[in-house]
């Protein structure tokens, strides 16, 4: 290749790189703003576990704004059950339904599972939900229900 052609191509290389980079991002749309209900808050819960019987607990849901888009919500999930421990997890919502994964940090207990919750407004106007959960390995399989009501916000 002669020197003149090489110089001309070198001069256009930065422009070509910018064009390629721009073309790669031109089709990427910004995420849609979150439009779903926000279930964030602290909830007081009563539950009925197939193996353990009745229990009480506190659920904390925190919406992850950067991962929530349109009608879809992303959440961190914590369930504190006195005498059993703090279950940590995550949740995904669409409309008034939410899928929840939770687990105790000590994995030797095999106390982890998946739940599905349906949210509705209580008589006082706060959110409440009923959750069914399934634990495939806890005590050879387990399930239960929780009923939770969000605490009043200040």
VEXTOR-238568 format. One record per residue (C-alpha): x, y, z; residue number from 0; residue in three letters; chain. Coordinates in steps of 0.02 Angstrom, whole numbers, plus 50000, padded with zeros to 5 digits. Layout:
! VEXTOR-238568
+-------+-------+-------+-----+------+------+
!    xx !    yy !    zz ! pos ! code ! unit !
+-------+-------+-------+-----+------+------+
!     X !     Y !     Z ! NUM !  Ala !    A !
...
+-------+-------+-------+-----+------+------+
! end
This chain:
! VEXTOR-238568
+-------+-------+-------+-----+------+------+
!    xx !    yy !    zz ! pos ! code ! unit !
+-------+-------+-------+-----+------+------+
! 50000 ! 50000 ! 50000 !   0 !  Unk !    A !
! 50069 ! 50169 ! 49958 !   1 !  Unk !    A !
! 50105 ! 50299 ! 50091 !   2 !  Unk !    A !
! 49971 ! 50420 ! 50032 !   3 !  Unk !    A !
! 49830 ! 50290 ! 50044 !   4 !  Unk !    A !
! 49893 ! 50235 ! 50214 !   5 !  Unk !    A !
! 49892 ! 50414 ! 50279 !   6 !  Unk !    A !
! 49715 ! 50444 ! 50214 !   7 !  Unk !    A !
! 49651 ! 50282 ! 50294 !   8 !  Unk !    A !
! 49737 ! 50324 ! 50458 !   9 !  Unk !    A !
! 49654 ! 50494 ! 50459 !  10 !  Unk !    A !
! 49481 ! 50416 ! 50444 !  11 !  Unk !    A !
! 49511 ! 50275 ! 50570 !  12 !  Unk !    A !
! 49454 ! 50377 ! 50724 !  13 !  Unk !    A !
! 49296 ! 50430 ! 50632 !  14 !  Unk !    A !
! 49259 ! 50252 ! 50582 !  15 !  Unk !    A !
! 49282 ! 50194 ! 50763 !  16 !  Unk !    A !
! 49161 ! 50329 ! 50826 !  17 !  Unk !    A !
! 49034 ! 50278 ! 50694 !  18 !  Unk !    A !
! 49046 ! 50095 ! 50743 !  19 !  Unk !    A !
! 49028 ! 50133 ! 50928 !  20 !  Unk !    A !
! 48878 ! 50246 ! 50894 !  21 !  Unk !    A !
! 48797 ! 50114 ! 50784 !  22 !  Unk !    A !
! 48813 ! 49986 ! 50925 !  23 !  Unk !    A !
! 48720 ! 50095 ! 51048 !  24 !  Unk !    A !
! 48597 ! 50181 ! 50932 !  25 !  Unk !    A !
! 48472 ! 50037 ! 50944 !  26 !  Unk !    A !
! 48482 ! 50023 ! 51134 !  27 !  Unk !    A !
! 48330 ! 50108 ! 51209 !  28 !  Unk !    A !
! 48329 ! 50180 ! 51383 !  29 !  Unk !    A !
! 48232 ! 50071 ! 51506 !  30 !  Unk !    A !
! 48050 ! 50117 ! 51527 !  31 !  Unk !    A !
! 48004 ! 50208 ! 51687 !  32 !  Unk !    A !
! 47930 ! 50098 ! 51823 !  33 !  Unk !    A !
! 47740 ! 50108 ! 51817 !  34 !  Unk !    A !
! 47690 ! 49964 ! 51930 !  35 !  Unk !    A !
! 47635 ! 49973 ! 52112 !  36 !  Unk !    A !
! 47779 ! 49994 ! 52234 !  37 !  Unk !    A !
! 47768 ! 49863 ! 52371 !  38 !  Unk !    A !
! 47920 ! 49927 ! 52467 !  39 !  Unk !    A !
! 47903 ! 49929 ! 52655 !  40 !  Unk !    A !
! 47899 ! 49826 ! 52814 !  41 !  Unk !    A !
! 47763 ! 49696 ! 52836 !  42 !  Unk !    A !
! 47702 ! 49604 ! 52991 !  43 !  Unk !    A !
! 47667 ! 49422 ! 52950 !  44 !  Unk !    A !
! 47585 ! 49268 ! 53021 !  45 !  Unk !    A !
! 47620 ! 49102 ! 52941 !  46 !  Unk !    A !
! 47576 ! 48919 ! 52943 !  47 !  Unk !    A !
! 47720 ! 48802 ! 52900 !  48 !  Unk !    A !
! 47680 ! 48621 ! 52857 !  49 !  Unk !    A !
! 47822 ! 48553 ! 52967 !  50 !  Unk !    A !
! 47850 ! 48691 ! 53096 !  51 !  Unk !    A !
! 47671 ! 48750 ! 53127 !  52 !  Unk !    A !
! 47618 ! 48930 ! 53159 !  53 !  Unk !    A !
! 47746 ! 49070 ! 53163 !  54 !  Unk !    A !
! 47763 ! 49259 ! 53154 !  55 !  Unk !    A !
! 47889 ! 49360 ! 53058 !  56 !  Unk !    A !
! 47935 ! 49525 ! 52979 !  57 !  Unk !    A !
! 47958 ! 49547 ! 52791 !  58 !  Unk !    A !
! 48055 ! 49693 ! 52718 !  59 !  Unk !    A !
! 48039 ! 49729 ! 52532 !  60 !  Unk !    A !
! 48149 ! 49860 ! 52448 !  61 !  Unk !    A !
! 48121 ! 49900 ! 52265 !  62 !  Unk !    A !
! 48279 ! 49902 ! 52158 !  63 !  Unk !    A !
! 48242 ! 50054 ! 52050 !  64 !  Unk !    A !
! 48381 ! 50022 ! 51923 !  65 !  Unk !    A !
! 48308 ! 49849 ! 51883 !  66 !  Unk !    A !
! 48123 ! 49896 ! 51888 !  67 !  Unk !    A !
! 48047 ! 49940 ! 51719 !  68 !  Unk !    A !
! 47871 ! 49966 ! 51654 !  69 !  Unk !    A !
! 47750 ! 49855 ! 51751 !  70 !  Unk !    A !
! 47893 ! 49744 ! 51814 !  71 !  Unk !    A !
! 47970 ! 49771 ! 51985 !  72 !  Unk !    A !
! 48132 ! 49702 ! 52058 !  73 !  Unk !    A !
! 48153 ! 49690 ! 52247 !  74 !  Unk !    A !
! 48268 ! 49634 ! 52385 !  75 !  Unk !    A !
! 48176 ! 49523 ! 52509 !  76 !  Unk !    A !
! 48210 ! 49490 ! 52693 !  77 !  Unk !    A !
! 48106 ! 49383 ! 52811 !  78 !  Unk !    A !
! 48153 ! 49385 ! 52995 !  79 !  Unk !    A !
! 48073 ! 49242 ! 53093 !  80 !  Unk !    A !
! 48116 ! 49244 ! 53279 !  81 !  Unk !    A !
! 48189 ! 49077 ! 53332 !  82 !  Unk !    A !
! 48227 ! 49024 ! 53152 !  83 !  Unk !    A !
! 48333 ! 49161 ! 53076 !  84 !  Unk !    A !
! 48340 ! 49292 ! 52939 !  85 !  Unk !    A !
! 48297 ! 49230 ! 52765 !  86 !  Unk !    A !
! 48371 ! 49337 ! 52627 !  87 !  Unk !    A !
! 48320 ! 49337 ! 52446 !  88 !  Unk !    A !
! 48249 ! 49430 ! 52299 !  89 !  Unk !    A !
! 48083 ! 49452 ! 52212 !  90 !  Unk !    A !
! 48009 ! 49500 ! 52045 !  91 !  Unk !    A !
! 47836 ! 49574 ! 52024 !  92 !  Unk !    A !
! 47715 ! 49603 ! 51882 !  93 !  Unk !    A !
! 47556 ! 49695 ! 51924 !  94 !  Unk !    A !
! 47499 ! 49629 ! 52093 !  95 !  Unk !    A !
! 47589 ! 49462 ! 52084 !  96 !  Unk !    A !
! 47764 ! 49428 ! 52149 !  97 !  Unk !    A !
! 47883 ! 49281 ! 52137 !  98 !  Unk !    A !
! 48001 ! 49268 ! 52287 !  99 !  Unk !    A !
! 48159 ! 49167 ! 52319 ! 100 !  Unk !    A !
! 48223 ! 49156 ! 52499 ! 101 !  Unk !    A !
! 48356 ! 49061 ! 52597 ! 102 !  Unk !    A !
! 48440 ! 49053 ! 52766 ! 103 !  Unk !    A !
! 48625 ! 49097 ! 52752 ! 104 !  Unk !    A !
! 48675 ! 48931 ! 52834 ! 105 !  Unk !    A !
! 48655 ! 48818 ! 52684 ! 106 !  Unk !    A !
! 48677 ! 48659 ! 52787 ! 107 !  Unk !    A !
! 48496 ! 48681 ! 52845 ! 108 !  Unk !    A !
! 48434 ! 48667 ! 52665 ! 109 !  Unk !    A !
! 48303 ! 48794 ! 52720 ! 110 !  Unk !    A !
! 48269 ! 48888 ! 52559 ! 111 !  Unk !    A !
! 48124 ! 48902 ! 52440 ! 112 !  Unk !    A !
! 48017 ! 48993 ! 52315 ! 113 !  Unk !    A !
! 47854 ! 49082 ! 52346 ! 114 !  Unk !    A !
! 47716 ! 49165 ! 52249 ! 115 !  Unk !    A !
! 47620 ! 49311 ! 52324 ! 116 !  Unk !    A !
! 47464 ! 49406 ! 52275 ! 117 !  Unk !    A !
! 47450 ! 49586 ! 52337 ! 118 !  Unk !    A !
! 47291 ! 49683 ! 52374 ! 119 !  Unk !    A !
! 47242 ! 49835 ! 52473 ! 120 !  Unk !    A !
! 47188 ! 49810 ! 52653 ! 121 !  Unk !    A !
! 47034 ! 49899 ! 52723 ! 122 !  Unk !    A !
! 47149 ! 50036 ! 52788 ! 123 !  Unk !    A !
! 47223 ! 50059 ! 52614 ! 124 !  Unk !    A !
! 47393 ! 49981 ! 52647 ! 125 !  Unk !    A !
! 47463 ! 49837 ! 52546 ! 126 !  Unk !    A !
! 47445 ! 49660 ! 52608 ! 127 !  Unk !    A !
! 47490 ! 49495 ! 52528 ! 128 !  Unk !    A !
! 47463 ! 49309 ! 52543 ! 129 !  Unk !    A !
! 47610 ! 49200 ! 52496 ! 130 !  Unk !    A !
! 47619 ! 49014 ! 52460 ! 131 !  Unk !    A !
! 47795 ! 48944 ! 52471 ! 132 !  Unk !    A !
! 47881 ! 48781 ! 52428 ! 133 !  Unk !    A !
! 48044 ! 48718 ! 52501 ! 134 !  Unk !    A !
! 48105 ! 48567 ! 52400 ! 135 !  Unk !    A !
! 48242 ! 48508 ! 52520 ! 136 !  Unk !    A !
! 48193 ! 48567 ! 52694 ! 137 !  Unk !    A !
! 48147 ! 48411 ! 52794 ! 138 !  Unk !    A !
! 48117 ! 48310 ! 52634 ! 139 !  Unk !    A !
! 48004 ! 48445 ! 52562 ! 140 !  Unk !    A !
! 47895 ! 48577 ! 52641 ! 141 !  Unk !    A !
! 47767 ! 48711 ! 52603 ! 142 !  Unk !    A !
! 47668 ! 48844 ! 52692 ! 143 !  Unk !    A !
! 47570 ! 49006 ! 52687 ! 144 !  Unk !    A !
! 47603 ! 49182 ! 52750 ! 145 !  Unk !    A !
! 47484 ! 49327 ! 52771 ! 146 !  Unk !    A !
! 47571 ! 49495 ! 52785 ! 147 !  Unk !    A !
! 47512 ! 49675 ! 52808 ! 148 !  Unk !    A !
! 47622 ! 49826 ! 52774 ! 149 !  Unk !    A !
! 47653 ! 49938 ! 52923 ! 150 !  Unk !    A !
! 47592 ! 50116 ! 52919 ! 151 !  Unk !    A !
! 47720 ! 50237 ! 52850 ! 152 !  Unk !    A !
! 47762 ! 50397 ! 52943 ! 153 !  Unk !    A !
+-------+-------+-------+-----+------+------+
! end
